[in-house]
């Protein structure tokens, strides 16, 4: 069959990505790692990071084993789940962890090399850092498509059912490995986020504020932990996070494809392949984009920015054309409309990215006003930061709302009547899902621009601690700033796609409910007095059957709890950071007072002790919030049934999305308000204004690096958990 | 007709409340206002407060006239609304404003008198302050029932329709005056909140922190504005707020009664009267409770607390028995079950109140941990306060979710199957509504315990500025603290009832849609292929007809926007406080530097200028956020239609409720963490820890006194606006 041949493009693109990831890694390793001192510092950081990852994976491994056994019991003991679930779940977690591991290994090897290259020129520094970031980007997309390809081939070989039912069974089963990826990503984000912010806050509060030594000074006992934190939080955490987003969007859309074109196996297969093929072509375009990022020696910041922007924009624009081409070649019905859905998604991502940029960059009024409010002390900095963050939610939310409607309408040929009756709901949601896939398809390059920031940051830390010339630090700071600017679009895509993917997952939940009903022997459902065949029942039929409307008390209770979940989750992670930071502060104070000669540089601080405190704190603190995210959908399903679960998911999606934007933007704005003052405005470094903005930055740290980014994963994970335990919910529930 | 006679209990109770309000007012006025200096200070505050209210009512008056004209055009020009709407809207606003005015007038007369009485003994002070608080409580409930009675009698006389349709028409029309009350309440809360916090933050930052003079010191130019602020924010704002809640719950439940017992005019009338009668009996119980609050001279704090608690608990418990009695006497079907719904509501209120107490009182761990985190500076105080506030949302939300289900099930006789099919939805929602009425029925006394806090606070300010003995200040501080403790239950009731009322209003929205459809000539709707008569169609029928399910893109877009609205609204109000406070800080600094001799007490500061700045700031800043709350439901209705509006309302309700709890609790916890340090812990007043907790308190001010409490009104106002413009939405919409 012709279509099956086309499918092999997917594993091929995946292997291509992995090959180039390896190629760039080798290239980076060949660079000089600099002086003995630089190598020593890098080794400290690398050891600390690896020790953390080892510990983290041990804990997460236990969680995975327990959950797999639970799923195995559900599948083999009670028969409320298919038997592939435990295995798919494990591989999702494994590949996600692997992506984080490779990314972090690369980053810890790259930092000293970037510093060394930056000694030569800004451009050399950029090359090493950016190519190392590309290793991460390509690893994530490569492993993602590899896992998808392998599971598709396995399930396609073993699952036996009629053609249409087979694809539905395959795609919903594959969502299980999405759940594995999401679970591991949540642990990585939360654990890494707590680690990095505990170390950061601890190092800043005692080192910078109390002892008055500069950032990344080797005399600060927490400085190695701080640099390790950048790697485990910003690199490994982000890698796992985006692996989860990438796979999630493709898998959810594939499942929707199976449902939108149900009954016509040939077209259905095309609908399932389309998101995978778009992702595969996205890899090729990303690779071309990455190679385009190169400049002549001795160019300015402006030129570098242009070069980076060129690569990213090239890939994003070409993916639009490629989508039209792929859908046309596949011969999917209404291929023009569905392609336009992708355009809608990309435009929405760009608008969200621009709005993020406006609210968080100190080139614009909002952040400057936060900086200005430091004239009346830290309290007004906090008030105006929170105010700005809250207001900044408006544009992204309105954008996503409009994008949802437009992507939907576009996919069903702008038939408003049809949208209102919900006749063609799966098709409309397919449009929404494929818009998310479009936004993430060039992740290979957008993640590269995201991940090279922390690498440059670490290079700066290495330069500082190794006592390199101040110009090196200036150059790495410039690279870091450059990364922040180009990362805006990437962030817009990540946030927007999370919301769209979560919506697509809701439809998959209904699909899984269908399968669970059939498995439980319920072949028809009662829709307003008519008996409707479960296999051919539409989503609106299920909405009617389960009374999933806004006046059902079960739905309302679920929605309240869902809205609260996002808040509670953020509260738990914020408190966790607070507690872990407290312990770090006490340890750093203890070392300053008990180990004589630290501040004069005569004695070496006990770095390892600080690393250990952060590691233990993160491990200890990440469990309650993460396990809660897994347990609550199961509990709500058990008490309130299917309608309660849908309420829960929508409640957590709507409030969680807004909360995530608020936290990310408030945190980003505080960070840049501080940088604005540090650039010499309002009295500059050391002034009262600076101290006030440092308070804002410290508060913003867990906002933007722990709680905020974890929320995007939380939303999707709760959906995936609900999908995986749908059989359980259908079989047993109280109300 | 017997039932019509019973109705006259309602206006009778209303007049009784107003009579005793007047009686307590006269009693208070007869007390001595103290020395010339005390009278002078009180006069300053009174003048400032009245000047503000005059200005405020002028602006709000213009808004009301514009909106009334708009409604008149809709009604008389386009025929999409009934002709009573503009008038009912105006009276709602008028009575709400009147309640605020009387409460504030009383409070400004009471402060010096309370201080003077507190010179004698703690008990005397309590009596004056508490009885003055009771004036406010009784005025609110008296005016509320008066307005309800008058409108019921007018509409009952003029509206012509079949018996069942008549009551539906009357009760939904009466909701319009609820909208008037909510609109005025939102302006009062937002304007008052901005006023008081701008003055407070301004006075604290320059006076306390920079100049180092104590709170309420007469040398601080902003101190009069600060005391005025307590009156316009905490007294007038709270009065209007609770007037709105009180009327809203009764009106929404009456409308549900008309719908739940539709088709049986006799029972229907009972269903409409029941909430009004419960409120009427609540007034009598409140009065008894108020008279119970009296202690012997020279008793301790413990005894006072017991006395206050006795009055409140007596009323709350007896209202349960009274409800059983009223519903039994009326002979409402399933009167036991519906009465149990009230018990559920009261229990939920108590649980929420206790949880508020736990998270915000410094007798418990959470607030002490926030205080402890001050050892590492203001940043950790903010992080742990936000963390605690976020976590504190869990108990109230779970409680409300459980209460919704139980109140619903109880009202329909615990028939789970029936709940799931939504057959008897109006009846279940009636149970939810009547639970809210039960929670607010003893508002006469609970508001008295709430309102006397600010009066005691102001008395303390007066004592300080008049140079009275320090023991007087100590006593007023004790009274204030006492008020905070007893207010917890009242707050729990206010928060819980807001959520329940908002749910009840959703049902009223559907009723109004019915009426609008009939007016537009659409007599049948298409429910899953069947033509159903609009007049007899059930709520689930409408859910099906409009596809108000969780997968409809219109609903989803509405929900996203609704969730965002709460955040945006808080952001706008936070920023408004920030800007107004900034201006106040500049003015106070200017006076300190330009008017020589202020700090030595030789020159009098220009109090009036600060009052003017706060007034102008509040007027200027309250408009955008409040007008947005009115405009957005109209716009969403125009674009997304009925299903979009329902999504909007549920989205703003679920996220707004959680956000409101977060803001109130975080703000309360910061406040008490500061007080904990001021009581001598962690270094006490003036220590570094104290400074750090002052930052937390300042951030918490707009949280708990501006943005947080306004959210409860916002949620209901958006529902009421949607109800009032339902005709417009049905007639014209894009999607």
Interface residues (C-beta under 8 A of the other chain):
Chain A: X201 X205 X209 X373 X376 X377 X378 X379 X380 X382 X383 X384 X386 X387 X388 X389 X390 X391 X392 X393 X394 X397 X398 X400 X401 X402 X404 X405 X408 X416 X419 X420 X421 X422 X425 X428 X429 X499 X503 X506 X507 X510 X527 X528 X529 X530 X539 X540 X543 X544 X547 X548 X549 X550 X551 X552 X553 X554 X555 X556 X557 X558 X559 X560 X561 X562 X563 X564 X567 X568 X570 X571 X572 X574 X575 X577 X578 X581 X582 X585 X641 X643 X646 X647 X650 X651 X654 X655 X657 X658 X659 X662 X694 X695 X698 X699 X702 X735
Chain B: X201 X205 X209 X373 X376 X377 X378 X379 X380 X382 X383 X384 X386 X387 X388 X389 X390 X391 X392 X393 X394 X397 X398 X400 X401 X402 X404 X405 X408 X416 X419 X420 X421 X422 X425 X428 X429 X499 X503 X506 X507 X510 X527 X528 X529 X530 X539 X540 X543 X544 X547 X548 X549 X550 X551 X552 X553 X554 X555 X556 X557 X558 X559 X560 X561 X562 X563 X564 X567 X568 X570 X571 X572 X574 X575 X577 X578 X581 X582 X585 X641 X643 X646 X647 X650 X651 X654 X655 X657 X658 X659 X662 X694 X695 X698 X699 X702 X735
